[in-house]
Amino acid sequence: GVLDEDEQRLVLRKGAKRAADETWTDAELVVVDECRARCEGVARTYGHVVVDEAQDLTAMGLRAIARRCPSGSMTVLGDLAQATAPGAQRSWDDAVVHLGVPASTVVEQAELTLGYRVPASVLDWANRLLAEAAPGVTPARSVRAGGAPPGVVRVDDVASVVGELARRRVREHTSVGIVVPDELRAAVDVPEGVQVVAPVEAKGLEFDSVIVAEPALVARAAGGDTAAGLRLLYVALTRAVQHLDVVHAEPLPAPLR
């Protein structure tokens, strides 16, 4: 009685022959988990739960965690500046609501304002995005003062220049990564020893030297959500622990100009 016939057809798909062949997205799995909990209860719970990368959890994902921690004793970590998944969190106050924390519970929020991984020259430049990408986040400052400023070049042929830069950087650094939008990936001639990742694959990675290709395309990779696109670009820029190169043909996003 909740869904009409047309709505039922939208959510129904033909089952695979084997359970192992069924494909589920993360978003679907937490809905199934909610249904199972309603029908069968929660099989296992914990006294304390630690959650990392919590900024990318949906409301349903947070509810799935809350069911497994009836005491509400949790350590939840994340960076809202790197919230790039569909349905990601925009504020920790909202996340607390989705976790079902009673109003009487003491919730302590501690904001990390020091960065240890990215040099100040790179982090300060990437932080320019945050006013629009994550206005509620206090920009972190790096304890690694100084560092080489980002090398930003505007060219006509982004793919060829990215390949040339990669060949140069691989002789200078132990690890080199290229963050390139899908539209340009096939055109980049990648030297041996260089890892190429799409913007959505870059989170959690780090390289001595990073080359970001066409930031404007990276910022548009979030499907029209400007703030989410800039957060994705922020992630790409902050993968560098020594040196950052940015190669572009289109104008840079306004905060970086």
C-alpha positions as CSV (number, residue, x, y, z in Angstrom):
1,G,0.0,0.0,0.0
2,V,3.0,2.3,0.0
3,L,4.0,2.2,-3.7
4,D,1.7,2.2,-6.6
5,E,2.2,-0.2,-9.5
6,D,4.3,2.2,-11.6
7,E,6.6,2.8,-8.6
8,Q,6.9,-0.9,-7.9
9,R,8.1,-1.4,-11.5
10,L,10.7,1.2,-11.0
11,V,12.3,-0.6,-8.1
12,L,11.8,-4.2,-9.4
13,R,14.5,-5.9,-11.4
14,K,14.9,-9.4,-12.6
15,G,16.9,-11.5,-10.2
16,A,20.2,-13.1,-11.2
17,K,20.4,-16.9,-11.4
18,R,22.9,-17.0,-8.4
19,A,23.0,-14.7,-5.4
20,A,26.7,-14.1,-6.0
21,D,25.8,-12.5,-9.3
22,E,23.5,-10.0,-7.9
23,T,24.9,-6.4,-8.1
24,W,24.1,-4.0,-5.4
25,T,25.2,-0.4,-4.9
26,D,26.2,0.8,-1.5
27,A,23.0,2.9,-1.4
28,E,20.8,-0.1,-2.1
29,L,22.6,-2.3,0.5
30,V,21.8,0.1,3.4
31,V,18.1,0.1,2.4
32,V,18.2,-3.7,2.4
33,D,19.9,-3.6,5.8
34,E,17.1,-1.3,7.1
35,C,14.5,-3.7,5.8
36,R,16.2,-6.7,7.4
37,A,16.5,-4.9,10.7
38,R,12.8,-4.1,10.7
39,C,11.9,-7.7,9.9
40,E,14.5,-9.7,11.8
41,G,16.1,-7.3,14.2
42,V,19.8,-6.5,14.4
43,A,22.0,-9.7,14.7
44,R,25.0,-8.1,16.3
45,T,25.7,-4.9,18.2
46,Y,28.8,-3.3,19.7
47,G,29.7,-1.3,22.8
48,H,31.7,1.3,20.9
49,V,32.0,1.9,17.1
50,V,34.7,3.8,15.3
51,V,33.8,5.2,11.9
52,D,36.3,6.7,9.4
53,E,35.5,8.7,6.2
54,A,32.1,9.4,7.8
55,Q,31.5,12.4,5.6
56,D,30.6,10.2,2.6
57,L,28.0,8.2,4.4
58,T,24.3,8.8,3.5
59,A,21.7,9.3,6.1
60,M,20.7,5.6,5.6
61,G,24.3,4.6,6.1
62,L,24.5,6.4,9.4
63,R,21.3,4.7,10.5
64,A,22.8,1.3,9.7
65,I,25.8,2.2,12.0
66,A,23.5,3.5,14.8
67,R,21.5,0.2,14.8
68,R,24.7,-1.6,15.7
69,C,25.6,0.7,18.5
70,P,22.6,1.0,20.8
71,S,24.7,2.7,23.5
72,G,25.4,5.6,21.2
73,S,29.1,5.4,22.1
74,M,30.9,6.3,18.9
75,T,34.0,7.9,17.5
76,V,33.1,9.4,14.1
77,L,35.8,10.9,11.9
78,G,35.6,12.7,8.6
79,D,36.4,15.8,6.6
80,L,33.4,17.7,5.2
81,A,35.8,19.3,2.7
82,Q,36.2,15.9,1.1
83,A,32.5,14.9,1.1
84,T,32.0,13.9,-2.6
85,A,29.7,10.9,-2.6
86,P,26.0,11.2,-3.5
87,G,24.1,11.9,-0.4
88,A,27.2,12.8,1.6
89,Q,27.0,14.8,4.8
90,R,27.0,18.6,4.8
91,S,27.2,19.1,8.5
92,W,28.1,17.1,11.6
93,D,25.0,18.3,13.4
94,D,22.9,16.6,10.7
95,A,25.0,13.4,11.0
96,V,24.3,13.3,14.7
97,V,20.6,13.5,14.0
98,H,20.9,10.6,11.5
99,L,22.8,8.6,14.1
100,G,19.8,8.9,16.3
101,V,21.7,10.3,19.3
102,P,19.3,11.4,22.0
103,A,19.2,15.1,22.8
104,S,20.5,14.4,26.3
105,T,23.6,12.7,25.0
106,V,26.9,14.7,25.3
107,V,28.3,15.1,21.8
108,E,31.9,16.5,21.6
109,Q,33.1,17.9,18.3
110,A,36.8,18.4,17.8
111,E,38.0,20.1,14.6
112,L,41.4,19.3,13.2
113,T,43.0,22.6,12.1
114,L,46.6,21.3,11.6
115,G,47.7,19.4,8.6
116,Y,50.8,17.2,8.6
117,R,50.8,15.6,5.1
118,V,50.5,18.4,2.5
119,P,53.0,21.2,2.4
120,A,51.7,24.7,3.2
121,S,52.3,26.0,-0.4
122,V,49.8,23.3,-1.7
123,L,47.3,23.3,1.1
124,D,47.0,27.1,1.2
125,W,46.2,27.2,-2.5
126,A,43.7,24.3,-2.3
127,N,42.1,26.0,0.7
128,R,40.9,28.8,-1.6
129,L,38.2,26.4,-2.7
130,L,36.7,25.9,0.7
131,A,34.7,29.2,1.0
132,E,32.4,27.9,-1.8
133,A,33.0,24.1,-1.5
134,A,32.6,23.7,2.2
135,P,31.8,27.1,3.8
136,G,31.3,25.5,7.3
137,V,34.8,24.0,7.4
138,T,37.7,25.9,9.0
139,P,40.6,25.7,6.6
140,A,43.5,23.7,8.0
141,R,47.0,25.1,8.1
142,S,50.0,22.9,7.4
143,V,52.8,22.4,9.9
144,R,55.1,21.9,6.9
145,A,55.8,25.6,6.2
146,G,56.9,26.6,2.8
147,G,57.3,24.1,0.0
148,A,57.4,24.6,-3.8
149,P,54.4,26.6,-5.0
150,P,52.1,24.7,-7.4
151,G,53.2,24.7,-10.9
152,V,50.2,26.0,-12.9
153,V,50.4,26.1,-16.7
154,R,47.8,26.9,-19.3
155,V,48.3,25.0,-22.6
156,D,46.4,24.1,-25.7
157,D,47.0,20.3,-25.5
158,V,46.5,19.2,-21.9
159,A,47.0,15.5,-22.5
160,S,50.5,15.8,-24.2
161,V,51.8,18.3,-21.6
162,V,50.6,16.0,-18.7
163,G,52.5,13.1,-20.3
164,E,55.7,15.3,-20.7
165,L,55.4,16.5,-17.1
166,A,54.9,12.9,-15.8
167,R,58.1,11.8,-17.5
168,R,60.0,14.6,-15.9
169,R,58.5,14.1,-12.4
170,V,59.1,10.4,-12.4
171,R,62.8,11.1,-12.6
172,E,62.6,13.4,-9.6
173,H,60.2,11.7,-7.2
174,T,59.6,8.3,-5.9
175,S,55.9,8.3,-6.5
176,V,54.0,10.2,-9.1
177,G,50.2,10.3,-9.7
178,I,48.1,11.9,-12.4
179,V,44.5,12.9,-11.6
180,V,42.7,13.1,-14.9
181,P,39.0,13.4,-15.8
182,D,37.6,10.5,-17.8
183,E,37.3,12.6,-20.9
184,L,41.1,13.0,-21.1
185,R,42.3,9.7,-19.7
186,A,42.7,7.8,-22.9
187,A,44.7,10.6,-24.5
188,V,47.4,10.8,-21.8
189,D,50.6,8.9,-22.6
190,V,51.5,7.6,-19.2
191,P,55.2,6.6,-18.5
192,E,56.0,3.5,-16.5
193,G,55.8,3.9,-12.8
194,V,53.1,6.6,-12.8
195,Q,49.6,5.9,-11.5
196,V,46.7,7.4,-13.2
197,V,43.4,7.9,-11.3
198,A,40.0,9.5,-12.0
199,P,39.1,12.3,-9.6
200,V,36.6,10.0,-7.7
201,E,39.4,7.4,-7.2
202,A,41.9,9.8,-5.7
203,K,40.5,10.0,-2.2
204,G,42.8,8.4,0.3
205,L,45.8,8.3,-2.0
206,E,49.0,10.3,-1.8
207,F,52.0,10.8,-4.0
208,D,55.3,12.7,-3.8
209,S,54.3,14.5,-7.0
210,V,50.8,15.0,-8.3
211,I,49.7,16.3,-11.7
212,V,46.0,17.4,-11.9
213,A,44.7,17.7,-15.4
214,E,42.0,20.2,-16.4
215,P,40.6,21.3,-13.0
216,A,37.5,22.8,-14.6
217,L,36.5,19.3,-15.8
218,V,37.3,17.8,-12.4
219,A,35.0,20.4,-10.8
220,R,32.2,19.5,-13.2
221,A,32.5,15.7,-12.5
222,A,29.9,15.9,-9.7
223,G,27.0,16.2,-12.2
224,G,26.2,19.8,-11.8
225,D,26.6,20.2,-8.1
226,T,29.1,23.1,-8.0
227,A,30.1,22.7,-4.3
228,A,30.5,18.9,-4.6
229,G,32.6,19.4,-7.8
230,L,34.9,21.9,-6.0
231,R,35.2,19.4,-3.1
232,L,36.3,16.8,-5.6
233,L,38.9,19.2,-6.9
234,Y,40.1,19.9,-3.4
235,V,40.6,16.2,-2.9
236,A,42.6,16.0,-6.1
237,L,44.9,18.9,-5.3
238,T,45.7,17.7,-1.8
239,R,47.1,14.3,-2.8
240,A,50.5,15.9,-3.2
241,V,53.0,15.5,-0.4
242,Q,55.9,17.2,-2.2
243,H,55.0,18.9,-5.4
244,L,51.8,19.8,-7.4
245,D,51.4,20.5,-11.1
246,V,48.2,21.8,-12.6
247,V,47.7,21.7,-16.4
248,H,44.7,23.3,-17.9
249,A,43.3,24.7,-21.2
250,E,39.9,25.9,-19.8
251,P,40.0,28.8,-17.2
252,L,40.6,27.6,-13.7
253,P,37.7,27.6,-11.3
254,A,37.2,31.2,-10.0
255,P,38.7,30.6,-6.5
256,L,42.0,29.5,-7.9
257,R,42.5,32.3,-10.4
